[in-house]
Amino acid sequence: MDFSWSDEQLAFKQRIINFAKNELNSSIVERKCNCLFEKMLWQRSSRFGIKGIAIPEKYGGLRADPGNLGIGDGRVRFWLPQ
């Protein structure tokens, strides 16, 4: 059984990395150190589709398979306060 990422999953991963670097990277150190939440960044994530990553496309989501769901969660979580 081959568990390597498909080309589609790798492209999805790169889209999320690019989004996070370009849209969520501002003041990352301050936000992580102080556990700050910025509503504007949450709204950007919503417009990109992160909040609907596992919802079917017919309902406005991204219809991510389990692999893409893991990719999306793991990549974006890096940029959000924990």
C-alpha positions as CSV (number, residue, x, y, z in Angstrom):
1,M,0.0,0.0,0.0
2,D,1.3,3.4,-1.0
3,F,0.9,6.1,1.7
4,S,2.7,8.9,-0.2
5,W,0.9,12.1,-0.8
6,S,-0.8,12.5,-4.2
7,D,0.0,15.4,-6.5
8,E,-3.3,16.9,-5.6
9,Q,-2.5,16.7,-1.9
10,L,0.9,18.2,-2.4
11,A,-0.6,21.1,-4.3
12,F,-3.2,21.6,-1.6
13,K,-0.4,21.6,1.1
14,Q,1.5,24.2,-0.9
15,R,-1.6,26.4,-1.3
16,I,-2.1,26.4,2.5
17,I,1.5,27.1,3.2
18,N,1.5,30.0,0.8
19,F,-1.7,31.4,2.3
20,A,-0.4,31.1,5.8
21,K,2.9,32.7,5.0
22,N,1.3,35.5,3.1
23,E,-1.8,36.1,5.2
24,L,-1.1,34.9,8.8
25,N,2.6,35.6,9.3
26,S,2.3,39.2,10.5
27,S,3.2,39.5,14.2
28,I,3.4,35.7,14.6
29,V,6.0,35.9,17.4
30,E,3.9,38.3,19.5
31,R,0.7,36.3,18.9
32,K,2.3,33.0,19.8
33,C,4.1,34.3,22.9
34,N,1.0,36.1,24.2
35,C,-1.7,33.7,22.9
36,L,-3.3,36.5,21.1
37,F,-6.3,36.1,18.8
38,E,-6.8,38.4,15.9
39,K,-10.3,38.4,14.4
40,M,-9.0,39.7,11.1
41,L,-6.8,36.7,10.6
42,W,-9.7,34.4,11.5
43,Q,-11.7,36.1,8.8
44,R,-8.9,35.7,6.3
45,S,-8.8,32.0,7.1
46,S,-12.6,31.8,6.6
47,R,-12.4,33.5,3.2
48,F,-9.7,31.1,2.2
49,G,-11.9,28.2,3.2
50,I,-10.1,26.7,6.2
51,K,-13.2,26.7,8.4
52,G,-15.1,24.7,5.7
53,I,-12.2,22.3,4.9
54,A,-14.2,19.1,5.6
55,I,-17.6,20.4,4.4
56,P,-18.8,19.2,1.0
57,E,-18.4,21.6,-1.9
58,K,-22.2,21.7,-2.6
59,Y,-22.5,23.4,0.9
60,G,-19.7,25.9,0.3
61,G,-16.8,23.8,1.7
62,L,-13.6,22.5,0.3
63,R,-14.5,18.8,0.5
64,A,-11.1,17.8,1.8
65,D,-10.4,14.1,2.1
66,P,-8.9,12.8,5.3
67,G,-5.4,13.4,4.0
68,N,-6.0,17.0,3.0
69,L,-7.8,17.6,6.2
70,G,-4.7,16.6,8.1
71,I,-2.5,18.6,5.8
72,G,-4.7,21.7,6.3
73,D,-5.0,21.4,10.0
74,G,-1.3,20.8,10.5
75,R,-0.1,23.6,8.3
76,V,-2.4,26.3,9.6
77,R,-2.1,25.3,13.2
78,F,1.6,26.3,13.0
79,W,0.5,29.9,12.5
80,L,-2.3,30.2,15.1
81,P,-1.8,30.6,18.8
82,Q,-2.1,27.5,20.9
